[in-house]
């Protein structure tokens, strides 16, 4: 377990893609790791490699900090290394750093994957807010984007739309779109 270093990026990206592949974030693919400006930080759990000393990234946790609030931007464990406590260890190190920095609140937003929700709850997070993520995709259902965007800009034909909605519209939106997720905010004191 150590702080993220720029040389970790290729392994960080592989870990994130493989970890997200079986979740509701399966299409949230990045080509580069987003910057985490200080006082935020990135942590990695690595399997040391004797030849280079760098090691394969097995788990990642990135935290941004804005004033009195820290937010987990990414937490993921490589699928071949789950259920070994890596996520818990990464979170424990993040909480230690946040307490030392005097940051009083930590939150995370996630979708409705049962294992992910169970993990956050088992770590002491409490659900504190929610809304809907709605995906309208012509390749899933040719009419979805048109139902999501009634009047497109001149000359544009929607192919895919990503939208947010209030939770009270969940039943209605699930009837009209195949991919609707409840996005939940979990919060805790570090």
C-alpha positions as CSV (number, residue, x, y, z in Angstrom):
1,X,0.0,0.0,0.0
2,X,1.4,3.3,-1.0
3,X,0.7,6.6,-2.7
4,X,-0.1,6.7,-6.4
5,X,2.9,7.5,-8.7
6,X,2.7,8.6,-12.3
7,X,4.5,5.4,-13.4
8,X,1.5,3.5,-12.0
9,X,-0.9,4.9,-14.6
10,X,-1.0,1.9,-17.1
11,X,-1.5,-0.6,-14.3
12,X,-4.0,1.8,-12.6
13,X,-6.1,2.0,-15.8
14,X,-6.1,-1.8,-16.3
15,X,-7.1,-2.4,-12.7
16,X,-10.0,0.2,-13.0
17,X,-11.3,-1.2,-16.3
18,X,-11.3,-4.8,-15.1
19,X,-12.8,-3.9,-11.8
20,X,-15.6,-1.8,-13.3
21,X,-16.3,-4.3,-16.1
22,X,-18.9,-6.3,-14.1
23,X,-20.5,-3.3,-12.5
24,X,-23.0,-0.6,-13.5
25,X,-20.0,1.5,-14.4
26,X,-18.9,-1.0,-17.1
27,X,-18.8,1.8,-19.7
28,X,-16.9,4.4,-17.6
29,X,-13.7,3.7,-19.4
30,X,-10.8,6.2,-19.1
31,X,-7.7,6.5,-21.2
32,X,-5.8,8.5,-18.6
33,X,-6.0,8.8,-14.8
34,X,-7.8,12.0,-13.9
35,X,-5.6,14.4,-11.9
36,X,-6.2,14.5,-8.2
37,X,-4.9,18.0,-7.1
38,X,-3.6,18.4,-3.5
39,X,-4.8,18.1,-0.9
40,X,-6.5,15.2,-2.6
41,X,-4.5,12.0,-3.1
42,X,-4.4,8.6,-4.8
43,X,-3.5,5.3,-3.1
44,X,-2.6,2.0,-4.7
45,X,-2.3,-1.6,-3.4
46,X,0.5,-3.2,-5.4
47,X,1.9,-6.7,-6.0
48,X,5.7,-6.1,-6.1
49,X,7.5,-7.2,-9.2
50,X,11.1,-8.4,-8.6
51,X,12.3,-7.3,-12.0
52,X,11.2,-3.7,-12.0
53,X,10.2,-3.0,-8.4
54,X,7.1,-1.2,-9.7
55,X,4.5,-3.9,-9.2
56,X,1.1,-4.6,-10.6
57,X,-1.7,-2.4,-9.2
58,X,-4.3,-4.6,-7.5
59,X,-6.4,-1.9,-5.9
60,X,-6.9,1.9,-6.2
61,X,-8.5,4.6,-4.2
62,X,-8.5,8.2,-5.3
63,X,-9.8,11.0,-3.0
64,X,-10.5,14.6,-3.9
65,X,-10.8,17.2,-1.2
66,X,-12.8,20.4,-1.4
67,X,-12.7,22.4,1.8
68,X,-14.3,20.3,4.6
69,X,-15.4,17.5,2.3
70,X,-13.4,14.6,0.9
71,X,-15.0,12.5,-1.9
72,X,-13.9,9.1,-3.1
73,X,-13.6,9.5,-6.8
74,X,-12.5,6.0,-7.6
75,X,-12.2,2.8,-5.5
76,X,-11.6,-0.5,-7.3
77,X,-10.0,-3.8,-6.7
78,X,-8.8,-6.0,-9.6
79,X,-11.3,-8.9,-9.9
80,X,-8.5,-11.5,-9.4
81,X,-7.7,-10.0,-6.0
82,X,-11.1,-9.3,-4.4
83,X,-12.2,-10.5,-1.0
84,X,-8.6,-10.1,0.4
85,X,-9.3,-6.9,2.3
86,X,-7.5,-4.6,-0.2
87,X,-10.4,-2.1,-0.5
88,X,-10.8,-2.0,3.3
89,X,-7.0,-1.4,3.7
90,X,-7.0,1.4,1.1
91,X,-10.0,3.0,2.8
92,X,-8.3,2.8,6.3
93,X,-5.2,4.5,4.9
94,X,-7.4,7.2,3.3
95,X,-9.2,7.8,6.5
96,X,-6.0,8.1,8.4
97,X,-4.7,10.7,6.0
98,X,-8.0,12.6,6.1
99,X,-8.1,12.7,9.9
100,X,-4.5,13.9,10.0
101,X,-5.5,16.7,7.5
102,X,-8.5,17.7,9.7
103,X,-11.1,16.8,7.0
104,X,-14.3,16.1,8.9
105,X,-16.4,14.4,6.2
106,X,-15.9,11.7,3.5
107,X,-18.4,10.8,0.9
108,X,-18.8,8.6,-2.2
109,X,-21.3,8.3,-4.9
110,X,-22.1,4.9,-6.5
111,X,-24.7,3.1,-8.4
112,X,-26.9,0.2,-7.5
113,X,-24.5,-2.7,-7.5
114,X,-25.4,-5.0,-4.5
115,X,-21.8,-5.9,-3.7
116,X,-20.7,-2.3,-3.8
117,X,-23.5,-1.1,-1.7
118,X,-22.9,-3.8,0.8
119,X,-19.2,-2.9,0.9
120,X,-19.8,0.8,1.7
121,X,-22.3,-0.1,4.4
122,X,-19.9,-2.7,5.9
123,X,-17.3,0.0,6.1
124,X,-19.5,2.3,8.2
125,X,-20.9,4.6,5.4
126,X,-24.5,5.7,5.7
127,X,-26.6,6.5,2.6
128,X,-27.4,10.2,2.7
129,X,-28.7,11.2,-0.8
130,X,-29.7,9.7,-4.1
131,X,-30.9,10.5,-7.6
132,X,-31.2,8.6,-10.9
133,X,-28.8,8.0,-13.8
134,X,-30.7,7.4,-17.0
135,X,-29.0,6.1,-20.2
136,X,-30.9,6.5,-23.5
137,X,-29.1,4.6,-26.2
138,X,-30.3,4.1,-29.8
139,X,-28.4,0.8,-30.1
140,X,-30.3,-0.6,-27.1
141,X,-33.7,0.8,-28.2
142,X,-33.9,3.1,-31.3
143,X,-36.5,5.3,-29.7
144,X,-34.8,5.9,-26.3
145,X,-32.7,9.0,-27.2
146,X,-35.8,10.7,-28.9
147,X,-37.8,10.0,-25.7
148,X,-35.0,11.6,-23.7
149,X,-34.6,14.7,-25.9
150,X,-37.8,16.0,-27.3
151,X,-36.3,18.8,-29.4
152,X,-32.7,18.2,-30.4
153,X,-30.6,21.1,-31.6
154,X,-30.9,21.8,-35.3
155,X,-29.1,19.2,-37.4
156,X,-28.4,16.9,-34.5
157,X,-29.8,13.4,-34.0
158,X,-29.3,12.0,-30.5
159,X,-27.7,8.6,-30.5
160,X,-27.0,8.3,-26.7
161,X,-28.1,10.5,-23.8
162,X,-26.9,10.4,-20.2
163,X,-29.2,12.2,-17.9
164,X,-30.0,12.8,-14.2
165,X,-33.4,12.7,-12.7
166,X,-35.1,12.9,-9.3
167,X,-35.8,9.6,-7.6
168,X,-39.5,10.1,-7.5
169,X,-39.6,9.5,-11.3
170,X,-38.0,6.1,-11.0
171,X,-41.0,4.0,-11.9
172,X,-41.9,6.2,-14.9
173,X,-38.3,6.2,-16.2
174,X,-37.8,2.5,-15.8
175,X,-40.9,2.0,-18.0
176,X,-39.3,4.2,-20.8
177,X,-35.6,3.3,-20.6
178,X,-33.7,0.0,-20.2
179,X,-30.8,1.4,-18.2
180,X,-31.7,3.4,-15.1
181,X,-29.5,3.3,-12.0
182,X,-30.1,4.8,-8.6
183,X,-27.0,6.8,-7.8
184,X,-26.4,6.9,-4.0
185,X,-24.3,9.1,-1.9
186,X,-22.7,7.5,1.1
187,X,-21.2,9.6,3.9
188,X,-19.1,9.1,7.0
189,X,-16.7,10.9,9.3
190,X,-13.1,9.8,8.5
